[in-house]
Amino acid sequence: MTSQKVVPMFSLVVGGLFMATPMAGFPMADLEALNRELGRLCSSPPPEALTVCRIHARLIRAM
């Protein structure tokens, strides 16, 4: 029974490390600026930007 609890915890730890590692090298100021500009664009998006705005909304909800 203990091994069943260890596997999900191990998966969470590995998944967290996997998700955190690529972001460690990203310049946070640029990501914040991109988020601001996407938010501004998506507040009243042109038809060409609808797909980008949907992706942006999903990323923000996931955070």
C-alpha distances in whole Angstrom, upper triangle without the diagonal:
4,5,5,7,9,11,12,13,15,16,18,19,21,22,24,25,27,28,30,31,34,35,35,39,40,43,42,45,46,43,44,47,46,44,47,49,47,47,50,51,48,50,53,52,54,53,53,50,48,45,45,45,42,40,41,40,36,36,37,34,32,32
4,5,5,6,9,11,11,12,15,16,17,18,20,21,23,24,26,27,28,31,32,33,36,37,40,39,43,44,41,42,45,44,42,45,48,45,45,49,50,47,49,52,51,54,53,52,49,47,45,44,44,41,39,40,39,35,35,35,33,30,31
4,5,5,6,9,10,10,12,14,15,16,18,20,21,22,24,25,27,29,31,31,34,36,39,38,42,42,39,41,44,43,41,44,46,44,44,48,48,46,48,51,50,52,51,50,47,46,43,42,42,40,37,38,38,34,33,35,33,29,30
4,6,6,7,9,10,11,13,15,16,17,19,21,22,23,25,26,29,30,31,34,35,38,37,41,41,38,39,43,41,39,42,45,42,42,46,46,44,46,48,47,50,49,48,45,43,40,40,40,37,35,36,35,32,31,32,30,27,28
4,6,6,7,9,10,11,13,15,16,17,19,20,21,23,25,27,28,29,32,33,36,35,38,39,36,37,40,39,37,40,43,40,40,44,44,42,44,47,46,48,48,47,44,42,39,39,39,36,34,34,33,30,29,30,28,25,26
4,6,5,6,9,10,10,12,14,15,16,18,20,21,22,25,26,27,30,31,34,33,37,38,35,36,39,38,37,40,42,40,40,44,44,42,44,47,46,48,48,47,44,42,39,39,39,36,34,34,34,30,29,30,29,25,26
4,5,5,6,9,10,10,12,14,15,16,18,20,21,23,25,26,29,30,33,32,36,36,33,35,38,37,35,38,40,38,38,42,42,40,42,45,44,46,45,44,41,40,37,36,36,34,31,32,32,28,27,29,27,24,24
4,5,5,6,9,10,10,12,14,15,16,18,20,22,23,24,27,28,31,30,34,34,31,32,35,34,32,35,37,35,35,39,39,37,39,42,41,43,42,41,38,37,34,33,33,31,28,29,28,25,24,25,24,20,21
4,5,5,6,9,10,10,12,14,15,16,18,21,22,22,26,27,30,28,32,33,30,31,34,33,31,35,37,35,35,39,39,37,39,42,41,44,43,42,39,38,35,34,34,32,29,29,29,26,24,25,24,20,20
4,5,5,6,8,10,11,12,14,15,16,19,20,21,24,26,29,28,32,32,29,31,34,33,32,35,37,35,35,39,40,38,40,43,41,44,43,42,39,38,35,34,34,32,29,30,30,26,25,26,25,21,21
4,5,5,6,8,10,10,12,14,15,17,19,20,23,24,27,26,30,30,27,29,32,31,29,33,35,32,33,37,37,35,37,40,38,41,40,39,36,34,32,31,31,29,26,27,27,23,22,23,22,19,19
4,6,5,6,9,10,10,12,14,16,17,18,21,22,25,24,28,28,25,26,30,28,27,30,32,30,30,34,34,33,34,37,36,39,38,37,34,33,30,29,29,27,24,24,24,21,19,21,20,16,16
4,5,5,6,9,10,10,12,15,16,16,19,21,24,23,27,27,24,26,29,28,27,30,32,31,31,35,35,34,36,39,38,40,40,39,36,35,32,30,31,29,26,26,26,23,21,22,21,18,17
4,5,5,6,9,10,10,13,15,15,18,20,23,23,26,27,24,26,29,28,27,30,32,30,31,35,35,34,36,39,37,40,39,37,35,34,31,29,30,28,25,25,26,23,21,22,22,18,18
4,5,5,6,8,10,12,13,15,17,18,22,21,25,25,22,23,27,25,24,27,29,27,28,32,32,30,32,35,34,36,36,34,31,30,27,26,26,25,21,22,22,19,17,19,19,15,15
4,5,5,6,8,11,11,12,15,16,19,18,22,22,19,21,24,23,22,25,27,26,26,30,30,29,31,34,33,35,35,34,31,30,27,26,26,24,21,21,22,19,16,18,17,14,13
4,5,5,6,9,10,10,13,15,18,18,22,22,20,22,25,24,23,26,28,27,28,31,32,31,33,36,35,37,37,35,32,32,29,27,28,27,23,23,24,21,18,20,20,17,16
4,6,6,7,9,11,13,14,18,18,22,21,19,21,24,23,22,26,27,26,27,30,30,29,32,34,33,35,35,33,30,29,26,25,26,24,21,21,22,20,17,19,20,16,16
4,6,6,7,9,12,12,16,15,19,19,16,18,21,19,19,22,24,22,23,27,27,26,28,31,29,32,32,30,27,26,24,22,22,21,18,18,19,16,13,15,16,12,12
4,6,5,6,10,10,13,13,17,17,15,17,20,19,18,22,23,22,23,27,27,27,29,32,30,33,33,31,28,28,26,23,24,23,20,19,20,18,15,16,17,14,12
4,5,5,8,10,13,14,17,17,16,18,21,20,20,23,25,24,25,28,29,28,31,34,32,34,35,32,29,30,27,24,26,25,22,21,23,21,17,19,20,17,16
4,6,6,7,11,12,16,15,13,16,19,17,18,21,22,21,23,26,26,26,29,31,29,31,32,29,26,27,24,21,23,23,19,18,21,19,16,18,20,17,15
4,5,5,8,9,12,12,10,13,15,15,15,18,19,19,20,23,24,24,26,29,27,30,30,28,25,25,23,20,21,21,18,17,19,17,14,15,17,15,13
4,6,8,9,13,13,12,14,17,17,17,20,22,22,23,26,27,27,29,32,31,33,34,31,28,29,27,24,25,25,22,20,22,21,17,18,20,18,16
4,7,9,12,12,11,14,16,16,17,20,21,21,23,25,26,27,29,32,30,32,33,31,28,29,27,23,25,25,22,21,23,22,19,20,22,20,18
4,6,9,8,8,11,13,12,14,16,17,17,19,22,22,23,25,28,26,28,30,27,24,25,24,20,21,22,19,17,20,20,16,17,20,18,16
4,6,6,7,9,10,11,13,15,16,17,19,20,21,22,25,27,26,28,30,27,24,26,25,21,22,23,20,18,21,21,17,18,21,20,17
4,5,5,6,9,10,10,12,14,15,16,18,20,21,22,25,25,27,29,27,23,25,24,20,20,22,19,16,19,19,15,15,18,17,14
4,5,5,6,9,10,11,12,14,15,17,18,20,21,24,24,26,28,26,23,25,24,20,20,22,20,17,19,20,17,16,20,19,17
4,5,5,6,9,10,10,12,14,15,16,18,20,22,21,23,25,23,20,22,21,18,18,20,18,15,18,19,16,16,19,19,17
4,5,5,6,9,10,10,12,14,15,16,18,21,20,22,24,22,19,20,19,15,15,17,15,12,15,16,12,12,16,15,13
4,5,5,6,9,10,10,12,14,15,16,19,19,22,24,23,19,20,20,16,16,18,16,12,14,16,13,12,15,16,13
4,5,5,6,9,10,11,12,14,15,18,18,20,22,21,18,19,19,16,15,18,17,13,16,18,15,14,18,18,16
4,5,5,6,8,10,10,12,14,16,15,17,19,18,14,16,16,12,12,15,13,10,13,15,12,12,16,17,15
4,6,5,6,9,10,10,12,15,14,17,19,18,14,15,15,12,11,13,12,8,10,12,10,9,13,14,12
4,5,5,6,9,10,11,14,14,17,19,19,15,16,17,14,12,15,14,11,12,15,13,11,15,16,15
4,5,5,6,8,10,12,12,14,17,16,12,14,15,12,11,14,14,11,13,16,14,13,17,18,17
4,5,5,6,8,10,9,12,14,13,10,11,12,8,7,11,10,7,9,12,11,11,14,16,15
4,5,5,6,9,10,13,15,15,12,12,13,11,8,11,11,8,9,12,12,10,13,15,15
4,6,5,8,9,12,15,15,12,13,15,12,10,13,14,11,12,16,15,14,16,19,18
4,6,6,6,8,11,11,8,10,12,10,8,12,13,10,12,15,15,14,17,19,19
4,5,5,8,10,11,8,8,10,8,5,9,11,8,9,12,13,12,14,17,17
4,6,10,12,14,11,11,13,12,9,11,14,11,11,15,16,14,16,19,19
4,7,10,12,10,10,13,12,10,12,15,14,13,17,18,17,19,22,22
4,6,8,6,6,10,9,7,10,13,12,12,16,17,17,18,21,22
4,5,6,7,10,11,10,12,15,15,15,18,20,20,22,24,25
4,5,6,9,10,10,12,14,15,16,18,20,20,22,24,26
4,6,7,8,10,12,13,14,16,18,19,20,22,23,25
4,6,5,6,9,10,10,12,14,15,16,18,20,21
4,5,5,6,9,10,10,12,14,15,16,18,20
4,5,5,6,9,10,11,13,14,16,17,19
4,5,5,6,9,10,11,12,14,15,17
4,5,5,6,9,10,10,12,14,16
4,5,5,6,9,10,11,12,15
4,5,5,6,9,10,11,13
4,5,5,6,9,10,11
4,5,5,6,9,10
4,5,5,6,9
4,5,5,6
4,5,5
4,5
4
